[in-house]
């Protein structure tokens, strides 16, 4: 018997994902045509012996999340429940707080997946590795170049046994080119080190209490546990943590740019995994060409190129349109338009001969030329060059040029503007 836990965080996080998360909670934001966490649930549901999937986070259980969970339970025929934290508890605090629910039924192991990662999720392979050589913690890792590795948790392994000898979260200097993917397989024994961290936090909190206060009262901060710093770093080299390296697709989803990159990764897999989600060539629809359009020369605007990177659910295009393969186009009307490195939001209308262009962003940890996303959309009061984002229900009349801009909901633009944010 197996279980899976998906850590979805809360609204206080993911500020770099704004304004995309203003209308839709980040875990439900569509990546490659489906909600972000549906990719995780699909992967977990395919593992033989999976009995339950738990979502842990600090989001309010609102109507969109409830509807999604109900639909997912019906689609995958699995119990899928959301467990809301009483406060943000970090990547490990929720696991310890809901330990009874996780261990109910006696699972032999449980997967833990961060919601903001894109991957082909080699969960069955990780399970085989775990069963061949059981250990409390098995981490999924991949490789990155020396510069990019500083943005992730870095793992030093024993190349023969794959034991994690050293772990550092976002080091200031180069440690290793093996990075943590945020996808784990834990034994039930893995919760014991979390209990030790909780008890240590409680003792530290009691030492800070003023004289005369009741030391038996639970310190609120005791429940906050960081898997990476409090557990992995502390237990590395003690024979409890091992790493399985993957050469499959992987990326974090921390910002608009990385959401586009994740969509491209998933969509590139759809030909084999979900061909029904891809646009098909139709007489009245787009002309489907070679999906590797990046290797082709830029076509003129009187030609139509729309590779397999376009999910069918995202297709409502009018006229002759060129869509860059890293763009995500939601149900919108786009006429005679060149759209590059951009997100066109729900219900938007882009008028004739409009050009919507963002700045290319490729947060691929394996590409030495990749550009990491900016930590903030703004610097010194100015909008940084970023992915162009047109928000929900935005209408843009004819002859509009949009460059490196953000347009929030219910705004109407006329003629032209550039490098602005419209609130």
C-alpha positions as CSV (number, residue, x, y, z in Angstrom):
1,X,0.0,0.0,0.0
2,X,1.3,3.4,-1.0
3,X,0.2,7.0,-0.5
4,X,1.3,10.4,-1.9
5,X,1.5,13.8,-0.5
6,X,1.5,17.0,-2.6
7,X,2.7,20.1,-0.9
8,X,0.8,23.0,-2.4
9,X,2.0,25.8,-0.1
10,X,-0.2,28.9,0.4
11,X,-1.2,32.3,-0.9
12,X,1.5,34.0,1.1
13,X,4.1,32.3,-1.2
14,X,4.5,32.5,-4.9
15,X,4.7,36.3,-5.2
16,X,6.9,35.9,-8.3
17,X,4.0,34.1,-9.9
18,X,1.9,37.2,-9.8
19,X,-0.3,38.5,-11.5
20,X,-1.1,35.0,-12.8
21,X,-2.1,33.9,-9.3
22,X,-4.4,36.8,-8.8
23,X,-7.3,35.1,-10.5
24,X,-6.3,31.4,-10.1
25,X,-4.5,29.8,-7.1
26,X,-1.0,28.8,-8.2
27,X,-1.6,25.1,-7.8
28,X,-4.5,25.3,-10.2
29,X,-2.9,27.5,-12.8
30,X,-3.0,25.7,-16.1
31,X,0.3,24.3,-17.3
32,X,0.2,22.6,-20.7
33,X,-3.6,22.9,-20.7
34,X,-4.4,21.3,-17.3
35,X,-4.0,22.6,-13.6
36,X,-0.5,22.4,-12.4
37,X,-1.0,19.8,-9.8
38,X,-3.0,17.5,-12.2
39,X,0.3,16.4,-13.6
40,X,1.4,15.3,-10.1
41,X,-1.9,13.5,-9.5
42,X,-1.8,11.7,-12.8
43,X,1.7,10.4,-12.1
44,X,0.8,9.2,-8.6
45,X,-2.4,7.5,-9.8
46,X,-0.3,5.4,-12.3
47,X,1.8,3.9,-9.5
48,X,0.5,0.4,-8.7
49,X,-0.7,0.1,-5.1
50,X,-1.5,3.8,-4.7
51,X,-4.4,4.1,-2.2
52,X,-4.7,7.8,-1.4
53,X,-3.4,11.2,-2.4
54,X,-3.3,14.0,0.1
55,X,-2.8,17.7,-0.6
56,X,-1.3,19.7,2.2
57,X,-1.2,23.5,2.2
58,X,-2.4,26.8,3.7
59,X,-4.9,27.7,1.0
60,X,-8.5,28.2,2.0
61,X,-10.6,25.3,0.7
62,X,-12.5,27.5,-1.8
63,X,-14.9,26.5,-4.5
64,X,-12.3,26.1,-7.4
65,X,-10.1,23.9,-5.3
66,X,-13.1,21.8,-4.1
67,X,-14.4,21.4,-7.6
68,X,-11.0,20.3,-8.8
69,X,-10.6,17.7,-6.1
70,X,-14.1,16.3,-6.8
71,X,-13.4,16.1,-10.5
72,X,-10.0,14.5,-9.9
73,X,-11.4,11.8,-7.6
74,X,-13.9,10.8,-10.2
75,X,-11.3,10.9,-13.1
76,X,-8.7,8.8,-11.3
77,X,-11.0,6.8,-9.0
78,X,-8.8,7.5,-6.0
79,X,-9.5,9.2,-2.6
80,X,-7.9,12.7,-2.9
81,X,-8.2,14.9,0.1
82,X,-7.0,18.4,1.1
83,X,-5.6,18.9,4.6
84,X,-5.3,22.6,5.5
85,X,-2.6,23.7,7.8
86,X,-3.5,26.0,10.7
87,X,-0.5,28.1,9.8
88,X,2.3,28.0,7.2
89,X,4.4,25.1,8.5
90,X,7.2,24.8,5.9
91,X,8.0,21.9,3.7
92,X,8.1,19.4,6.6
93,X,5.8,20.8,9.2
94,X,2.6,19.7,7.4
95,X,4.0,16.2,7.1
96,X,4.5,15.9,10.8
97,X,1.3,17.7,11.7
98,X,-0.8,15.3,9.6
99,X,1.3,12.2,10.3
100,X,-1.7,10.2,11.6
101,X,-3.6,10.8,8.3
102,X,-0.5,9.9,6.3
103,X,0.2,6.7,8.2
104,X,-3.4,5.6,8.4
105,X,-3.8,2.2,6.9
106,X,-0.1,1.3,7.3
107,X,1.5,2.4,3.9
108,X,4.9,0.8,3.2
109,X,6.1,4.2,1.9
110,X,4.7,7.5,0.7
111,X,5.7,10.0,-2.0
112,X,6.2,13.6,-1.2
113,X,6.0,16.1,-4.2
114,X,6.3,19.8,-4.2
115,X,3.5,21.3,-6.3
116,X,5.7,23.9,-8.0
117,X,7.9,21.5,-10.0
118,X,7.5,20.1,-13.5
119,X,8.7,16.6,-14.2
120,X,8.0,13.3,-15.9
121,X,7.8,12.0,-12.3
122,X,9.7,8.6,-12.4
123,X,7.8,7.4,-9.4
124,X,7.7,3.7,-10.3
125,X,11.4,3.7,-10.8
126,X,12.0,5.4,-7.4
127,X,9.7,2.7,-5.8
128,X,11.8,-0.1,-7.4
129,X,15.0,1.6,-6.0
130,X,13.5,1.9,-2.6
131,X,12.2,-1.7,-2.5
132,X,15.6,-3.0,-3.6
133,X,17.4,-1.0,-0.9
134,X,15.0,0.5,1.7
135,X,16.0,3.7,3.4
136,X,14.0,6.4,5.3
137,X,14.6,9.1,2.6
138,X,15.0,8.8,-1.2
139,X,15.4,12.0,-3.1
140,X,15.0,12.5,-6.8
141,X,18.0,14.5,-8.2
142,X,19.1,15.8,-11.6
143,X,22.2,17.7,-12.8
144,X,22.7,21.4,-13.4
145,X,25.6,23.5,-14.5
146,X,27.8,25.1,-11.9
147,X,26.1,28.5,-12.0
148,X,22.6,27.3,-12.0
149,X,23.2,24.8,-9.2
150,X,23.5,27.7,-6.7
151,X,19.7,28.3,-7.1
152,X,18.8,24.9,-5.8
153,X,19.5,22.4,-3.0
154,X,22.8,20.7,-3.8
155,X,23.6,17.1,-3.2
156,X,27.0,15.4,-2.7
157,X,26.6,11.7,-3.2
158,X,28.6,8.6,-2.9
159,X,28.8,7.5,-6.6
160,X,28.9,3.8,-5.7
161,X,26.1,3.6,-3.2
162,X,24.2,6.9,-4.0
163,X,24.1,7.8,-0.3
164,X,23.7,11.6,0.3
165,X,27.0,12.6,2.0
166,X,26.3,16.3,2.1
167,X,23.3,18.6,1.4
168,X,23.3,22.4,1.2
169,X,20.2,24.5,0.3
170,X,21.1,27.3,-2.2
171,X,24.8,27.5,-1.4
172,X,26.8,30.7,-1.9
173,X,29.6,28.8,-3.7
174,X,29.7,25.7,-5.9
175,X,29.1,22.5,-4.0
176,X,27.8,19.9,-6.5
177,X,26.1,19.7,-9.9
178,X,23.5,17.4,-8.5
179,X,20.4,19.3,-7.4
180,X,17.2,18.4,-5.5
181,X,14.1,18.0,-7.6
182,X,11.6,18.4,-4.8
183,X,10.3,14.8,-5.4
184,X,10.8,12.3,-2.6
185,X,9.9,8.8,-1.4
186,X,9.8,8.4,2.4
187,X,9.5,5.4,4.6
188,X,7.2,5.7,7.7
189,X,10.4,5.9,9.7
190,X,11.2,9.3,8.0
191,X,8.7,11.0,10.3
192,X,10.9,10.2,13.3
193,X,13.5,12.9,12.4
194,X,10.7,15.3,11.9
195,X,9.5,14.6,15.4
196,X,13.0,15.3,16.7
197,X,13.0,18.6,14.9
198,X,9.6,19.5,16.4
199,X,10.7,18.6,19.9
200,X,13.9,20.6,19.5
201,X,12.0,23.6,18.2
202,X,9.6,23.3,21.2
203,X,12.6,23.3,23.7
204,X,14.2,26.3,22.0
205,X,10.9,28.1,22.2
206,X,10.5,27.4,25.9
207,X,14.0,28.7,26.6
208,X,12.9,32.0,25.1
209,X,9.8,32.4,27.3
210,X,9.8,35.2,29.8
211,X,10.0,34.3,33.4
212,X,6.7,33.2,34.9
213,X,5.1,32.0,31.6
214,X,3.7,28.5,31.4
215,X,6.4,26.4,29.7
216,X,3.9,23.6,29.0
217,X,2.1,25.7,26.4
218,X,3.0,24.7,22.9
219,X,5.2,27.2,21.2
220,X,3.5,28.2,17.9
221,X,6.8,28.1,15.9
222,X,7.6,24.5,16.9
223,X,5.5,23.1,14.0
224,X,7.5,24.9,11.3
225,X,9.9,22.4,9.8
226,X,12.1,22.8,6.7
227,X,12.8,19.5,5.1
228,X,15.9,20.8,3.3
229,X,17.7,22.7,6.1
230,X,16.3,21.0,9.2
231,X,16.3,17.4,8.0
232,X,18.4,16.7,4.9
233,X,21.3,18.9,5.9
234,X,21.3,17.4,9.4
235,X,21.1,13.7,8.3
236,X,23.4,13.8,5.3
237,X,26.2,11.3,5.7
238,X,24.4,9.2,8.3
239,X,23.2,6.5,6.0
240,X,19.6,7.6,6.0
241,X,19.3,9.7,2.8
242,X,19.9,8.4,-0.7
243,X,19.4,10.0,-4.2
244,X,18.1,8.6,-7.4
245,X,19.3,10.6,-10.5
246,X,17.0,11.2,-13.4
247,X,17.8,12.4,-16.9
248,X,14.1,13.1,-17.6
249,X,12.5,16.5,-17.9
250,X,12.4,18.7,-14.8
251,X,12.0,22.4,-13.9
252,X,10.8,24.5,-11.1
253,X,7.6,26.6,-11.6
254,X,8.3,29.8,-9.7
255,X,7.3,32.5,-12.1
256,X,5.6,33.3,-15.4
257,X,8.7,32.5,-17.4
258,X,9.2,29.1,-15.8
259,X,5.5,28.3,-16.3
260,X,6.0,28.8,-20.0
261,X,9.1,26.6,-19.9
262,X,7.2,23.9,-18.0
263,X,4.4,24.0,-20.5
264,X,6.9,23.5,-23.3
265,X,8.4,20.5,-21.5
266,X,5.0,18.8,-20.8
267,X,3.7,19.6,-24.3
268,X,6.7,18.0,-25.8
269,X,5.8,14.8,-24.0
270,X,2.1,14.9,-25.0
271,X,2.7,13.2,-28.4
272,X,3.4,10.0,-26.4
273,X,1.5,10.5,-23.2
274,X,-1.6,12.6,-24.1
275,X,-2.0,13.0,-27.9
276,X,-5.7,13.8,-27.3
277,X,-4.7,17.1,-25.7
278,X,-2.9,18.4,-28.7
279,X,-4.3,20.5,-31.5
280,X,-5.0,18.6,-34.7
281,X,-4.8,19.8,-38.3
282,X,-8.2,20.8,-39.6
283,X,-9.1,22.6,-42.9
284,X,-10.4,25.7,-41.0
285,X,-7.8,25.5,-38.2
286,X,-4.1,26.1,-37.9
287,X,-1.6,24.3,-40.2
288,X,0.4,21.9,-38.0
289,X,4.0,21.8,-38.9
290,X,7.2,20.3,-37.4
291,X,7.0,20.8,-33.6
292,X,10.7,21.7,-33.5
293,X,9.9,25.2,-34.9
294,X,12.7,26.8,-33.1
295,X,15.1,25.3,-35.7
296,X,13.1,26.8,-38.5
297,X,13.3,30.4,-39.7
298,X,10.7,32.8,-38.6
299,X,7.7,32.5,-41.0
300,X,6.1,35.6,-42.4
301,X,2.9,36.7,-40.9
302,X,0.8,35.5,-43.8
303,X,1.7,31.9,-42.9
304,X,0.3,29.9,-40.1
305,X,2.6,27.8,-37.9
306,X,1.3,26.2,-34.8
307,X,3.2,23.1,-33.7
308,X,2.2,20.4,-31.3
309,X,3.0,22.8,-28.5
310,X,-0.6,24.0,-28.6
311,X,-3.1,22.1,-26.5
312,X,-6.5,21.7,-28.2
313,X,-8.2,23.2,-25.1
314,X,-6.3,26.4,-25.7
315,X,-7.1,26.9,-29.3
316,X,-9.3,29.7,-30.6
317,X,-7.3,31.6,-33.2
318,X,-8.5,33.8,-36.1
319,X,-6.6,34.8,-39.1
320,X,-2.9,34.1,-39.9
321,X,-1.0,33.9,-36.6
322,X,2.5,33.0,-35.6
323,X,2.7,31.5,-32.1
324,X,6.2,31.0,-30.6
325,X,6.6,27.5,-29.1
326,X,7.1,28.8,-25.6
327,X,3.9,30.8,-25.6
328,X,0.8,29.7,-23.8
329,X,-2.5,30.9,-25.5
330,X,-5.6,30.4,-23.5
331,X,-9.1,30.7,-25.1
332,X,-8.7,34.1,-26.7
333,X,-9.3,35.7,-30.0
334,X,-6.1,36.6,-31.8
335,X,-6.1,38.2,-35.3
336,X,-3.1,38.7,-37.7
337,X,-0.9,38.7,-34.6
338,X,2.7,37.9,-33.8
339,X,2.8,36.6,-30.2
340,X,6.3,35.9,-28.7
341,X,7.2,34.6,-25.2
342,X,3.8,35.7,-23.9
343,X,0.8,34.5,-21.9
344,X,-2.5,35.6,-23.3
345,X,-5.1,35.2,-20.5
346,X,-8.6,34.0,-20.3
347,X,-11.2,35.8,-22.4
348,X,-8.7,38.3,-23.8
349,X,-9.1,39.8,-27.3
350,X,-6.1,41.0,-29.2
351,X,-7.0,43.1,-32.2
352,X,-5.7,43.0,-35.8
353,X,-2.0,43.4,-36.5
354,X,-1.2,43.6,-32.8
355,X,2.2,42.4,-31.6
356,X,2.6,41.0,-28.1
357,X,6.2,40.3,-27.2
358,X,7.9,39.4,-24.0
359,X,11.5,38.6,-23.2
360,X,12.7,35.1,-23.8
361,X,13.2,33.2,-20.5
362,X,14.6,29.7,-20.3
363,X,15.1,28.5,-16.6
364,X,16.6,25.2,-17.7
365,X,19.1,24.1,-15.0
366,X,20.8,21.9,-17.6
367,X,21.5,24.6,-20.1
368,X,24.6,26.7,-19.4
369,X,23.1,29.5,-21.5
370,X,19.8,29.5,-19.7
371,X,18.4,32.7,-18.2
372,X,17.0,32.4,-14.7
373,X,14.0,34.4,-13.9
374,X,14.3,37.7,-12.0
375,X,13.5,37.6,-8.3
376,X,11.1,40.5,-8.7
377,X,9.1,42.0,-11.5
378,X,10.3,45.5,-10.4
379,X,13.6,47.2,-9.6
380,X,14.1,50.8,-8.6
381,X,10.5,51.4,-9.3
382,X,10.7,50.2,-12.9
383,X,9.2,47.2,-14.5
384,X,11.9,44.7,-15.5
385,X,11.8,43.1,-18.9
386,X,9.7,40.0,-18.4
387,X,7.2,37.7,-19.9
388,X,4.3,39.7,-21.3
389,X,1.1,38.9,-19.4
390,X,-2.4,39.9,-20.5
391,X,-4.8,39.3,-17.7
392,X,-8.3,37.9,-17.6
393,X,-11.0,39.5,-19.8
394,X,-8.7,42.2,-21.3
395,X,-9.8,43.7,-24.6
396,X,-7.2,45.2,-26.8
397,X,-8.5,47.1,-29.9
398,X,-6.6,47.3,-33.2
399,X,-3.1,48.4,-33.8
400,X,-1.7,47.8,-30.4
401,X,2.0,47.1,-29.6
402,X,2.7,45.5,-26.3
403,X,6.2,44.9,-25.0
404,X,7.4,43.6,-21.6
405,X,4.1,44.6,-20.0
406,X,1.5,43.4,-17.5
407,X,-2.2,44.1,-18.1
408,X,-4.4,43.2,-15.2
409,X,-8.1,42.2,-15.4
410,X,-11.0,44.1,-17.0
411,X,-8.7,46.7,-18.8
412,X,-9.2,48.1,-22.3
413,X,-6.3,49.5,-24.2
414,X,-6.4,51.5,-27.4
415,X,-3.7,52.3,-30.0
416,X,-0.3,51.7,-28.5
417,X,1.7,51.5,-25.3
418,X,4.9,50.0,-24.3
419,X,6.8,49.0,-21.2
420,X,3.9,49.8,-18.8
421,X,2.0,48.2,-16.1
422,X,-1.8,48.9,-16.1
423,X,-3.4,48.3,-12.7
